[in-house]
Amino acid sequence: MKEKSDKNKNTKWLEELALQDGASVFGVADIKPVRKYFHDSIKSKTIIFPFGISLGFKLSNEIIDDIQDEPTIIYKHHYSTVNHFLDQLALKLCVEIQKKGYKAFAIPASQIVDWQKQLGHLPHKAIAFQAGLGWIGRSNLLVNPQFGARVRYVTILTDLPLNTAKPLKNNCGGCTACIRVCPAKAISKKSYDKKKCTNKLKEFSKKTGIGQSICGVCVKACK
């Protein structure tokens, strides 16, 4: 009973702290189902962590709604700023967890470690999915019930005892908004073509003022 009480107390404390400091959504995942997707560079370092904390920040509607068929310069700046904010938030929460005598390991919100496959240290959306914050949509993005795909995520791995959520059973249903607007034609009702998407992102990254593999078109469509 004490273990359950501690988990409840820890989870409530951490969620209140995260939301107070600017997170839009908060969830905790059992990372066993996701561990196989971890990049080799962190697999051995993270084996001690049973929990994944998912923190999300909602992107600005005003900036996202300004996107037409390609990323804008202001979206590029907003994207970078939000990633930096999430990294700072994760760092702050790690410090608070460590003050309680537990371990915490923050995974950067947007850092590519495998450029050929366009992969980070781990898939944040997979942690968020396991944490019950949304479902994987046709665009291969996490779709949050409240904010759609307009959320960026960061992950903290920890051994602090926490309550874990279960994945949502929702899906995109009959919505095809992302299919209709995808500039790479990478999305269909049955599949997502990562190669087509990645090639289009590389194309966008070469545009003046962008310099990053971003798009935002399907993010705008999914709300």
C-alpha positions as CSV (number, residue, x, y, z in Angstrom):
1,M,0.0,0.0,0.0
2,K,2.9,2.4,0.8
3,E,4.4,1.8,-2.6
4,K,1.1,2.7,-4.3
5,S,0.8,5.8,-2.1
6,D,4.3,6.9,-3.0
7,K,3.6,6.4,-6.7
8,N,0.4,8.5,-6.4
9,K,2.2,11.2,-4.5
10,N,5.2,11.3,-6.8
11,T,3.1,11.4,-9.9
12,K,0.8,14.2,-8.7
13,W,3.8,16.2,-7.5
14,L,5.7,15.9,-10.8
15,E,2.6,16.6,-12.9
16,E,1.8,19.7,-11.0
17,L,5.4,20.9,-11.2
18,A,5.5,20.3,-15.0
19,L,2.2,22.0,-15.8
20,Q,3.1,24.9,-13.5
21,D,6.4,25.4,-15.4
22,G,4.7,25.5,-18.8
23,A,4.0,21.9,-20.0
24,S,0.8,21.5,-21.9
25,V,0.5,17.8,-21.4
26,F,2.1,15.3,-19.0
27,G,2.1,11.5,-18.9
28,V,4.1,8.6,-17.6
29,A,4.9,5.4,-19.6
30,D,6.1,1.9,-18.8
31,I,9.1,1.9,-21.3
32,K,9.4,-1.8,-21.7
33,P,7.4,-1.8,-25.0
34,V,9.6,1.0,-26.4
35,R,13.0,0.1,-25.2
36,K,13.7,-1.9,-28.4
37,Y,13.5,1.4,-30.3
38,F,16.3,3.1,-28.2
39,H,19.4,4.0,-30.1
40,D,22.4,1.9,-29.3
41,S,24.2,4.9,-27.9
42,I,21.8,5.0,-24.9
43,K,20.7,1.4,-24.5
44,S,23.2,0.4,-21.8
45,K,22.9,3.7,-20.0
46,T,19.1,3.5,-19.6
47,I,18.5,-0.1,-18.7
48,I,18.1,0.9,-15.1
49,F,15.1,3.2,-15.8
50,P,11.6,1.6,-15.8
51,F,9.6,4.9,-16.3
52,G,9.4,7.4,-19.1
53,I,8.0,10.8,-18.4
54,S,6.5,12.5,-21.5
55,L,6.2,16.3,-21.5
56,G,4.4,18.1,-24.3
57,F,4.2,21.7,-25.3
58,K,1.5,23.0,-27.6
59,L,2.7,24.9,-30.7
60,S,1.3,28.4,-31.4
61,N,-1.9,28.2,-33.5
62,E,-1.1,31.6,-35.0
63,I,2.2,30.4,-36.3
64,I,1.0,27.0,-37.4
65,D,-2.0,28.4,-39.2
66,D,0.3,30.6,-41.2
67,I,1.8,27.6,-42.9
68,Q,0.5,26.9,-46.4
69,D,2.4,24.2,-48.4
70,E,5.9,24.6,-46.9
71,P,7.5,25.6,-43.6
72,T,7.8,29.4,-42.9
73,I,10.8,31.1,-41.4
74,I,8.9,32.0,-38.3
75,Y,7.8,28.4,-37.8
76,K,11.4,27.3,-38.0
77,H,12.2,29.8,-35.2
78,H,9.2,28.7,-33.2
79,Y,10.1,25.0,-33.6
80,S,13.6,25.6,-32.4
81,T,12.4,27.8,-29.4
82,V,9.9,25.2,-28.3
83,N,12.5,22.4,-28.5
84,H,14.8,24.5,-26.4
85,F,12.1,25.2,-23.8
86,L,11.3,21.5,-23.6
87,D,14.9,20.7,-23.0
88,Q,15.1,23.3,-20.2
89,L,11.9,22.0,-18.6
90,A,13.2,18.4,-18.7
91,L,16.5,19.6,-17.1
92,K,14.6,21.4,-14.3
93,L,12.5,18.3,-13.6
94,C,15.5,16.1,-13.6
95,V,17.1,18.3,-10.9
96,E,14.0,18.1,-8.8
97,I,13.8,14.3,-9.1
98,Q,17.5,14.0,-8.2
99,K,16.9,16.1,-5.1
100,K,14.6,13.3,-3.9
101,G,17.5,10.8,-4.3
102,Y,16.4,9.2,-7.6
103,K,18.0,9.1,-11.0
104,A,16.8,11.0,-14.1
105,F,18.0,11.1,-17.6
106,A,16.7,13.8,-20.1
107,I,16.5,12.9,-23.8
108,P,16.9,15.9,-26.1
109,A,13.6,17.0,-27.7
110,S,15.1,17.2,-31.2
111,Q,18.6,15.7,-31.7
112,I,19.4,13.5,-34.7
113,V,21.9,10.7,-33.9
114,D,21.4,8.7,-37.1
115,W,21.3,11.1,-40.1
116,Q,20.8,8.4,-42.7
117,K,17.6,7.0,-41.0
118,Q,16.7,10.4,-39.4
119,L,16.5,8.9,-35.9
120,G,17.0,10.5,-32.5
121,H,18.0,8.8,-29.2
122,L,14.5,7.4,-28.9
123,P,11.1,8.1,-30.4
124,H,9.4,10.6,-28.1
125,K,6.0,10.0,-29.7
126,A,6.3,6.3,-28.7
127,I,6.9,7.2,-25.1
128,A,4.0,9.7,-25.3
129,F,1.8,7.0,-26.9
130,Q,2.6,4.6,-24.0
131,A,1.9,7.4,-21.6
132,G,-1.7,7.8,-22.9
133,L,-1.2,11.2,-24.5
134,G,-2.4,10.3,-28.0
135,W,-2.3,7.8,-30.8
136,I,-0.1,7.5,-33.8
137,G,-1.9,9.0,-36.7
138,R,-1.8,8.5,-40.5
139,S,1.0,11.1,-40.7
140,N,3.1,9.1,-38.3
141,L,2.8,11.9,-35.8
142,L,1.3,11.6,-32.3
143,V,-2.3,12.9,-32.3
144,N,-3.4,14.3,-28.9
145,P,-7.1,14.2,-28.3
146,Q,-7.1,17.9,-27.3
147,F,-4.4,19.5,-29.5
148,G,-4.1,17.1,-32.4
149,A,-0.5,17.0,-33.8
150,R,0.3,20.5,-32.7
151,V,2.5,19.4,-29.8
152,R,6.2,18.9,-29.4
153,Y,7.5,16.3,-26.9
154,V,10.5,15.6,-24.7
155,T,11.2,12.6,-22.5
156,I,12.7,12.0,-19.1
157,L,13.8,8.5,-18.1
158,T,13.7,7.8,-14.3
159,D,13.6,5.3,-11.5
160,L,11.3,7.5,-9.4
161,P,8.3,5.3,-8.6
162,L,5.4,6.6,-10.7
163,N,2.0,5.6,-11.9
164,T,2.0,4.6,-15.6
165,A,-0.9,5.2,-18.0
166,K,-2.2,2.9,-20.7
167,P,-2.2,3.7,-24.5
168,L,-5.3,5.2,-25.9
169,K,-7.4,3.1,-28.2
170,N,-8.5,6.1,-30.3
171,N,-7.6,6.4,-34.0
172,C,-8.0,8.9,-36.9
173,G,-11.3,7.4,-37.9
174,G,-12.5,8.8,-41.2
175,C,-10.3,11.9,-41.1
176,T,-8.0,12.3,-44.2
177,A,-6.9,15.9,-43.6
178,C,-3.2,15.1,-43.6
179,I,-3.5,12.9,-46.7
180,R,-5.0,15.8,-48.7
181,V,-2.3,18.3,-47.9
182,C,0.9,16.3,-47.6
183,P,3.4,18.0,-50.1
184,A,5.4,14.8,-50.3
185,K,2.4,12.5,-51.0
186,A,3.8,10.3,-48.3
187,I,0.5,9.6,-46.5
188,S,-2.3,7.3,-47.4
189,K,-5.1,5.6,-45.5
190,K,-3.1,2.4,-45.3
191,S,0.5,3.5,-45.0
192,Y,3.1,6.2,-44.4
193,D,6.1,6.5,-46.6
194,K,9.0,7.7,-44.5
195,K,11.4,8.0,-47.4
196,K,9.1,10.3,-49.3
197,C,8.6,12.4,-46.2
198,T,12.4,12.5,-45.4
199,N,13.3,13.6,-49.0
200,K,10.8,16.4,-48.8
201,L,12.1,17.5,-45.4
202,K,15.7,17.6,-46.9
203,E,14.3,19.7,-49.8
204,F,12.7,22.2,-47.4
205,S,15.9,22.4,-45.3
206,K,17.7,23.9,-48.3
207,K,15.3,26.8,-48.5
208,T,16.6,30.2,-47.5
209,G,16.2,30.7,-43.7
210,I,15.0,27.2,-42.9
211,G,18.1,25.1,-42.5
212,Q,16.3,22.3,-40.7
213,S,14.4,19.2,-41.7
214,I,10.9,20.5,-40.9
215,C,7.6,20.8,-42.7
216,G,4.6,21.6,-40.5
217,V,1.9,21.1,-43.3
218,C,0.4,17.9,-41.8
219,V,0.8,19.4,-38.3
220,K,-1.4,22.3,-39.3
221,A,-4.0,19.9,-40.9
222,C,-4.3,17.8,-37.7
223,K,-6.1,19.7,-35.0
